[in-house]
Amino acid sequence: PDGYEYTQFDRLWRKTRKPSGCRGGYENWFGGCYYKMCYGTDPNRNWDSHFGEAGTSPDPCSLVYPGREPFDQPNTNLVKEYLISQQSYSQLFLTPWGYTELEKPPNYDHHQMVGQAVVAAIQGRHGVKYRNIRASELYPASGGSLDWAYDHLGLVDSYTFEL
């Protein structure tokens, strides 16, 4: 949410805007950065589900920097409390899991059935084509709200729309 305002200057910005650290970890003796202060954490990777694994970077300047620890961003912590999952990228209906391509979740068949019904309903009502895929098929990414809700809250019907 705080990164949204910044998209008025950089349309493709996807991170928060809280300072996240110095490029390369190079801090000077008075707490500043020798080279560059980096800003933001990818809120889609700041969740406590295989945090910091696939599809992330420890570099605070990276677009896929997950943060220092899960939920260290105020916005993801709030969203966790209300369990809302929103993203902006493309027209996809994503099902668990995002952190691995090697295993299918126990409710895989159910997720496929629901996903097919949802994308068919959207196309029938609005004429817009969505793809139904497992989140890891887009790209493996750990620490997502989708997997956190599925793994930690036991929500079988945990999905994400990418608009």
Backbone torsions as a table, in degrees:
resi	resn	phi	psi	omega
1	PRO	NA	-43.5	-179.7
2	ASP	-70.8	-23.4	176.6
3	GLY	-74.8	-19.8	-178.9
4	TYR	-59.1	-44.6	179.8
5	GLU	-57.0	-37.8	-177.6
6	TYR	-69.4	-20.5	178.7
7	THR	-65.9	-12.6	174.9
8	GLN	-68.4	-23.3	178.4
9	PHE	-102.7	-33.7	-179.2
10	ASP	-134.6	93.7	-172.0
11	ARG	-55.3	-30.7	-176.1
12	LEU	-93.8	7.4	178.6
13	TRP	-62.5	133.2	-177.9
14	ARG	-127.6	1.3	-176.8
15	LYS	-102.7	171.6	171.7
16	THR	-72.8	-175.4	-179.1
17	ARG	-120.0	5.6	177.9
18	LYS	-68.8	135.6	177.2
19	PRO	-54.1	134.1	-174.5
20	SER	-114.8	-8.9	178.0
21	GLY	140.0	178.1	-178.4
22	CYS	-92.8	142.8	175.4
23	ARG	-54.5	127.2	179.0
24	GLY	69.6	5.2	-179.3
25	GLY	75.3	13.9	-176.4
26	TYR	-86.0	93.4	175.8
27	GLU	-97.7	145.3	177.3
28	ASN	-89.1	177.5	-172.3
29	TRP	-66.2	-19.7	179.7
30	PHE	-104.8	17.5	173.3
31	GLY	92.0	-0.6	176.9
32	GLY	-90.3	-174.4	-179.5
33	CYS	-106.0	139.2	174.9
34	TYR	-68.0	-42.4	-173.5
35	TYR	-106.5	-60.2	-173.2
36	LYS	-159.8	136.3	171.8
37	MET	-84.4	131.6	179.1
38	CYS	-99.3	150.6	-178.0
39	TYR	-125.1	139.3	167.5
40	GLY	94.3	155.1	175.4
41	THR	-129.8	141.9	176.2
42	ASP	-72.9	110.1	-176.3
43	PRO	-65.0	-20.5	177.9
44	ASN	-77.2	-8.8	179.2
45	ARG	-118.7	12.9	-175.6
46	ASN	-102.1	25.1	-178.1
47	TRP	-105.7	157.7	-175.0
48	ASP	-89.4	58.1	174.3
49	SER	-136.8	99.7	-175.8
50	HIS	55.9	43.3	-176.9
51	PHE	-54.8	133.9	173.4
52	GLY	74.2	15.0	-179.9
53	GLU	-94.5	-121.7	-173.3
54	ALA	-59.7	139.5	173.2
55	GLY	72.2	24.5	178.4
56	THR	-126.8	170.8	177.6
57	SER	-138.8	141.5	176.2
58	PRO	-77.2	-6.6	-179.5
59	ASP	-78.1	116.6	-178.3
60	PRO	-63.7	-13.4	177.0
61	CYS	-87.6	-12.5	-177.3
62	SER	-71.0	147.3	175.8
63	LEU	-65.7	-20.6	-178.2
64	VAL	-109.3	26.1	175.9
65	TYR	-69.5	122.9	-174.9
66	PRO	-85.9	-7.4	-174.8
67	GLY	103.3	176.7	-179.5
68	ARG	-76.7	-31.4	179.9
69	GLU	-158.3	161.2	180.0
70	PRO	-57.6	140.3	176.2
71	PHE	61.5	25.9	178.0
72	ASP	-80.1	-2.8	176.0
73	GLN	-100.8	133.0	-178.3
74	PRO	-56.0	-38.0	-176.8
75	ASN	-68.5	-41.3	179.3
76	THR	-70.5	-31.6	177.1
77	ASN	-64.9	-41.7	176.7
78	LEU	-65.5	-44.3	-179.7
79	VAL	-62.7	-38.1	176.4
80	LYS	-55.3	-43.6	-178.2
81	GLU	-64.2	-35.4	-177.1
82	TYR	-101.6	-8.3	176.0
83	LEU	55.7	53.0	176.5
84	ILE	-110.0	134.1	179.1
85	SER	-124.7	110.1	179.1
86	GLN	-133.2	139.9	177.2
87	GLN	-142.9	170.3	175.9
88	SER	-137.5	114.8	176.6
89	TYR	-157.1	-59.0	-177.9
90	SER	-156.5	-171.7	-176.8
91	GLN	-96.9	84.4	-177.1
92	LEU	-132.9	147.9	169.7
93	PHE	-113.8	110.6	-172.8
94	LEU	-101.4	136.5	178.0
95	THR	-115.8	161.4	179.0
96	PRO	-62.0	154.1	-2.0
97	TRP	-105.6	152.3	177.7
98	GLY	-97.4	-19.3	-172.3
99	TYR	-88.2	-10.9	-179.4
100	THR	-147.3	140.2	172.8
101	GLU	-98.1	-11.8	-172.7
102	LEU	-78.4	-30.9	-177.8
103	GLU	-120.9	148.5	172.6
104	LYS	-100.8	143.9	178.9
105	PRO	-67.6	158.9	-178.8
106	PRO	-57.3	-29.3	-178.1
107	ASN	-99.8	27.1	-175.7
108	TYR	-53.5	-49.0	-178.3
109	ASP	-61.2	-40.8	177.6
110	HIS	-63.0	-44.9	179.2
111	HIS	-59.9	-40.7	179.5
112	GLN	-64.8	-42.6	179.7
113	MET	-62.8	-47.0	179.4
114	VAL	-63.2	-46.3	-179.2
115	GLY	-59.0	-43.6	178.8
116	GLN	-63.9	-39.5	178.8
117	ALA	-66.5	-41.6	-178.8
118	VAL	-65.5	-48.7	-177.9
119	VAL	-66.3	-33.5	177.0
120	ALA	-67.4	-40.4	179.3
121	ALA	-65.8	-40.7	179.0
122	ILE	-64.5	-44.6	179.9
123	GLN	-66.2	-40.9	179.2
124	GLY	-64.2	-37.9	-176.0
125	ARG	-84.8	-41.8	-172.6
126	HIS	-115.4	-8.5	-178.9
127	GLY	73.8	14.2	-178.2
128	VAL	-102.6	130.9	-179.3
129	LYS	-90.5	123.2	172.4
130	TYR	-111.1	153.5	173.8
131	ARG	-104.7	139.3	176.3
132	ASN	-101.2	112.0	-179.1
133	ILE	-143.2	159.0	169.1
134	ARG	-70.0	143.1	-176.7
135	ALA	-55.4	-37.2	-178.4
136	SER	-68.8	-17.2	177.2
137	GLU	-72.4	-27.5	174.9
138	LEU	-69.5	-55.8	170.1
139	TYR	-172.8	141.4	178.0
140	PRO	-63.7	130.3	179.4
141	ALA	-149.3	119.1	179.6
142	SER	-91.7	164.0	175.9
143	GLY	81.9	22.5	-176.8
144	GLY	-90.9	154.7	179.2
145	SER	-63.3	-34.9	179.3
146	LEU	-57.2	-51.9	-178.9
147	ASP	-71.2	-35.5	179.8
148	TRP	-61.7	-46.9	-179.8
149	ALA	-64.0	-38.7	179.6
150	TYR	-69.7	-48.8	-175.0
151	ASP	-77.4	-42.0	-171.7
152	HIS	-96.1	-30.1	178.2
153	LEU	-101.0	-9.1	-179.9
154	GLY	71.1	23.8	179.1
155	LEU	-80.7	103.5	-179.7
156	VAL	-59.7	-42.7	-178.4
157	ASP	-92.8	67.1	176.9
158	SER	-107.0	113.4	-174.7
159	TYR	-135.7	163.6	176.9
160	THR	-134.5	136.4	171.1
161	PHE	-97.3	132.1	167.6
162	GLU	-107.7	115.9	-173.4
163	LEU	-89.8	NA	NA
